Amino acid sequence: MSDWTAVYQFPIDKDLGELAQFIARARLPLRITEENNRQVLWAPDPRFEQLLLPVLERWNAGEIRLADVRIEPAAETADAEQSSVSVDVPPQPDGVREEPGHAPPGEEVRVDAVSPSPLPNWPLRTTPLCLLLIGLCFIGWLLLRENLVQGLVIFPDRREDFELASSTLAWHWSRGEFWRLWSPAVVHFSLPHALFNALGVWILGRSLEARAGTLPLLLLVLVSAAVSNLAQYLWSPETVFGGMSGVVYGLVGAVLVLQRMAPAWHDVPPGIVTLAVAWLLICASGLFTLIFGVGVANAAHLGGFVSGLLLTLLYCLFGGTRNFSEVRGTTKAP
């Protein structure tokens, strides 16, 4: 489940180091953010509130240590989502009255375990641009199969004395075909090519659009597509190229900046960005082409990546990180 619920709020000056250690030790899928001058603990399932609220209240009051609280599997079942966990809470001191609805001291509190998705489940209506881009990946592949992409690609220029002013791209522009600076991003040469780029947009782009808005993401897409296509054409004008990889690497650059400028943002696992950058370097080294004999638009990848880095850095410097410092699209704290 990916709809996050506010479980507990702490004062802004409360040291939550012990709580962070407890979360790490128990491997609980919880997050801590700062909201309206408060520290808020979030969980991916509202049932965690029933499980943890008595513990957190007593710990916040100084009655127990989280190091003494144990969370362990209570019963194994065939269905992992139907298994449960239990919390063994130390007994309360004498004279302390248990609040109604809380578990008696020393007894176990049970709640169904959850297996939260590492990616937020944003409503489709909040990410229309990403859905359009994903659709265009497959439309471009279908158009190529029908040999209908002549109006989308930049015609190759195989002259040895290549100059941009007299190039095929300049010829396209002289005919008013300015869209060709962006349209190669739609063309995909195989179904796996379309699938990988669509997956990149789904994983990286939807959270960016849901949080920052459609217009900022549209600006990033337009700039990264233009820069990546132009970079690839200038680097290798004699070849026909296409694909949304430049845009995807623009998203990679954006995520890389946001993960450092907004440390509380965890919508995209850091390992995905690491893998994408490693893939960029492997392809740029020529190793992939050498092994598989498939050309890679390395200049487009690099151009999109740099575009994403620079645009997102500007976005953050102008205050955009506030959109990535809290859990949005989910249950809000009161």
N, C-alpha and C positions, 0 to 999 in steps of 0.2 A: 504494500500500500504506500502511496506517496503523498497523501494529504496530511500535512504536518499540523499538529495540535500543540498549543501552548500548555505545558504541564505545570510549570511553576515559575514565579517571578521573584528575583532577588534584588536587593538594593544594589546600586551601581558600584558601591565601594566594598561589597562582599567578596572575600577571597574565595573563588570557586576552584582553587587548585586541587583540593581533596575530592571535589565532585568530578573534576576532569579525570583524575586518577581512577576513581570508582567506575566511571563510564568506560575507560580504556580497559580496566581489569576485567569487567564483566562483559566487554564487547557488546555494549548496548548501542543501538542505532539512534543516538540522541545528538542534538546540536545545541549549542549555546550561542545566542546573539545578543546584541545590545539594542533595545527598543525603547524610545521615549525615556531615556535616562534610567532604564532598568535593565537587568540581565535576565533573559528569558530562556528557559529550558524547553526545547521542542522535541516532540516524539512523532514518529510516522503513523501512529495508531492511537486513537483516544483511549484504548484500554490500558495503555501505559500509565495514564493518569491515576486510574484506580490502583495500579500496582505500586507506584512510586510516591504518591502524595503523602501517605502517612510517614514514610521514611524521610522524605525531604523536609516535612514540617518539623519533625523531631530533631533532625540534623541542624536545621536552621536555628532552632531554639537552643542548641548546644546540649541536647539530652543524650545523643549517641554519636559514635564515630562511624563514618561510612566504611572504614577499614574493618569494622566488626559485622557489617551487613553482607550476607552471602546470597548470591543469585545462582541457582543451579537448575538443571533440567529436572522436572518433576515426574514425567512419565513419557515413555517413548511410544509413538504410534506410527502406523504406516504412512500417514499423511503428515508431512513436516509442518504444514500450516495449522494442523489441529493439535500439535504437541503443545506443552505448556511449560512455563518456568515458575519457580517459586522463590519468594524472598523470605529469608529467615531473619527476622528483626529482633534485636536484643530486647528483653523485657523492660517496660517503663519503670521508672522509680515509683515507690509507693506514694500514694496521694495524688498522683497525676491521673486525671479523668480522661478516658478515651472518648474522642468525639464520635457522635453517631455516624454509622456507615463505615467507620474505619475498622480494620482488623484488630482483634484482641491481641495484646502483647504476647510475643513468643510464638504466635501461630503463623502459618504460611498463608500468603496471599497468592492466588493463582490468576494467571491471565494467559490467553492464547498467545503463543509466540508468533511473531510476524517476520516475514522475509521481505523487507522493503526494497523496492527497486532503487538502484543507485542514481537513477535519473528521475527528476520530478515529472509527474503526470499532468502536464499543462493541458487545459481544455483546448480543443482544436480551434475554437473561435478566437483564441488569443494569439495564434501563430499563422495567420493567413498567408503571409509572404513565404514562410518556409514550406507550407503545403504547396504553394504555387511553384516554387523552385524544384521541389521533389517531383512534381508532375512534369515539369519541363525537361527533367533529365530523361524520363522515359519517352516523352513526345519526341525529343531530339533523336533518340535511338530509333524510334519507329520511322521518322522522316528519312534517316540515313538508309534504312532498309529499303525504302521506296525510292531512293535516289532523288530526294527532294530538298537537299540542303545547299544547292548552289547559291541560293539567295541569302545564306546565313554565314558561310565561311568567308575568310579572306583569301582571295586567289593567290597562289604562290608566285613568287618572283625569283626566277632562277638565273638572273643576270649576274655576271661576276662583278660588274661595276654598280652594285646596288646603292641607291640613294633614296631616302625616304620621300624627297620632294617629287621624284619621278617614278615612284614605286606603284605596285598594284593597289596598295591601300590608298595612296593619293588619288589614283584613278577612281576608286570607289567613292571617295569623298567628293571628287569633282562631279560625280553623277548624283550627289545628294544621298548616297547610301551610308549615312553616318552610323546607322545601327550595327554595321559590321564590326564596329569596335567592341560591341557587347555580345552579339549573337553567336559567335563561336562557342560561348559557354554553354549553349543549349545543345550543341551537336555532341553525341556520344557514339563511339565506334563499336561498342559491344554492350551486351546486357550486363555483364559484371561491371563494366565501366560505369554504367548508369546506376547500378545498385550501390556501388561503393560511394559514389558522390552523393546519392540520395541519403544513404545512411549517415554520411558526414554532416549533411544539413540537418537531419533529424536529431542527432546527438548534440551537436554544437550550436546549431542556430536557433532551435525552438526556445531554449531558456533565454538566450540573448533577446529574442523578439518579445517574449512574454514580459520580461523585466524592463528593457529599455524602450520598447515600443516598436511599431512597424517602420516608422519613418527613419529613425536612426539606423536600423538594420538595412533598410533599403539604400541609404547613402553608402553604407559599408559595402553592400553587394555591388552597387553600380561602380564605385571607385575601384574595388579589388578586381572586378571583371575587366574593366577597361585597362587598368595597369597591367594585369597579368597577360591579357591578350596582346597588348602592344609590346610588352617585354618579350613575349615568345616570338612575335612576328619579327622584331628587330634582331633577335638572336638567331633565328633560323627562318628567314623569309622564303626559302625554297621549299618548305614543307607545308602541307595542310594540317592544321591542328584544331582541336576542339575539346570540350569537356568543361565541367564546372569545378575542376580541381583547384583552379586559382581562387575561386570564391570560397571553397572549403578551407583552403589555407589562409584566406583572409579571416575566416572564423577562428581558425587555430590561433592566429596571432592575437585576435581579440580576447580569446579565452585566456591565453598566456598572460596578457597584461592584467586582466581582471583578477586572476587568481593571486596576483601579487599586490594589486592596489586595493582589493577588497577581500582580505583573508577569510572573512566569515562566509564567503560565497563558496558553496561546495556542490553546485548543481552538476558540474562536469568532473568526473574523476581525473586527478592529475595525470594518471598513467596514460590516459588517452592522448593528451597533449604531448607527453614524452614520446609515445609511439609514433605520433604523426611527425614530430621533428626528426626522429631517427629515420623514418621512412624518407623524408625529404633529403637527408644527407646520403642515404644509401643510393637513392635514385640519381642524385647529383654526382655521385662518384662514378657512375656508369656501370656499376656492378649489376644492377637489374637488367639493363639492356644487354650486357655481355652474356648473361646467363640465359635469358629468355628471348633475346632478339627482338624486343618490343621497345619502340621509341617512347620516351617520357618527356613531357613538356616541362622540363626543369625550370626554365626561365619564368614560365607562368606560375609555377608553384612558389618560387621565390618572390616574384612580384606581388602576388596576392598576400603572402605571409607578411612582407614588409608593410604593405598597405594596411593590413589589419592591425599590426603593431602600432603604427603611427596614428591612425585615426582613433583607435581606442585610447591611446595615451592622451590625446587631446580631449577626448570625451571625458576621461577621468579627471583631468586637470580642471575642467569646467564643471565639476560637481556630479558627474554621472555615476560615481561609485555609490551614491546614496540609494540607487535602484538595486544595488547588488549587496547591500549590507544587512538585509533582512529576508526572512522567508515570506514570499509573496505567492498569491494564487492559492492560498491555503487558509486554514482557520487562523484568525488574527488574535493576538493576545488582547484582553480587555484593557 
